[in-house]
């Protein structure tokens, strides 16, 4: 069979399944905008295409921002469709097309390959009760205009959903965000966690060269890991909890992993970063010799950092669940997480982790201090966390076989 994967940042969620399909003798082509990072995907021919921007004129209207965003998605969809037609003209006619719908690339895919089985990766659908929209009143408040913007924001997602043969999403929470008619065609299959790679290591060490420190299991190390230090992942709440944590646990060290950009939240004021804004809010109350910002680190270093972690804190709006949480659980971290919809799907308070109110930073600080002071008592939670991932999200045993079955069987 011939497979086409379309993802602007390929491989993204498709690394394991595309490589496995190639290993099983299928012809696999990937289409994307950006050159691949990390290890190459063996056996996959990666074709890059150039985006043709949409020359939108400036319009004075309350919905203009949402319309510009939609125009960008349409332009990307058109660019991807042109690249697909070029593949078609070169003689490549796929049996199965798998497209991530988040950036617009899926909008016209079915028009190019109408006979192919069309699988849409439906990562998220915006709006509705219990979602990220309007969740944090510090940054957004419900309004008619906000609802209108959300409807426009979902436009480029609706076309692929209506045209697909089947859709795919990694969690039940993400499936539940979609309209009822779309949920009927959505399969829940996570990309999977390599539990042999992400496992406990009592001999792990991490060097923080700028601080001249070596961290080991048993140290009071609190880890906070995100793609970007931004409100969507609770960075502001975490920072506000640190002054009280330092008073309660004077030996605790905090290591924050994440970039200074903005992946999901609105952009900060011009010339500033969310990291600096919320650090400035509390810096006078902190002993900064015990707070370490390490930026974005290689995955191997991140794994080692989680292996030495005494407590891993994960906060999120009701939004896409991060791989980092499941990797931390697979490593056997003691996890303290926000009591929000996507997290409750994997963490049960007191059984395989701890939950706390997203907005209550004092409660977060006290929960962190209590967890650091009761490491041995809470050890069963670490073991249960790893068992959760092994039994439900293991790549080789569960997720990849399900993914291959979906891809190969018409």
Secondary structure, DSSP 8 states (H G I E B T S, - for coil): -EEEEE-TTTTGGGHHHHHHHHHTT-EEEEEESS---SS--TTEEEEE------------STTHHHHHHHHHHHHHHHHHHHHHHHHHHTT---SEEEEE-TTSTTTTHHHH-TTSEEEEE------STTSSTT--TTT----HHHHHHHHHHTHHHHHHHHH-SEEEES-HHHHHTS-HHHHTTEEE----B-TTTS---TT-EEEETTTTEEEETTS-EEEEEEEE-SGGGTHHHHHHHHHHHHHH-TT-EEEEEEESS-SSS---STT--HHHHHHHHHGGGS-GGGEEEEES--HHHHHHHHHH-SEEEE---SS---HHHHHHHHHT--EEEE--HHHHTT--BTTTBEEE-SS-HHHHHHHHHHHHHTTTTTHHHHHHHHHHHHHHTBIIIIIHHHHHHHHH--
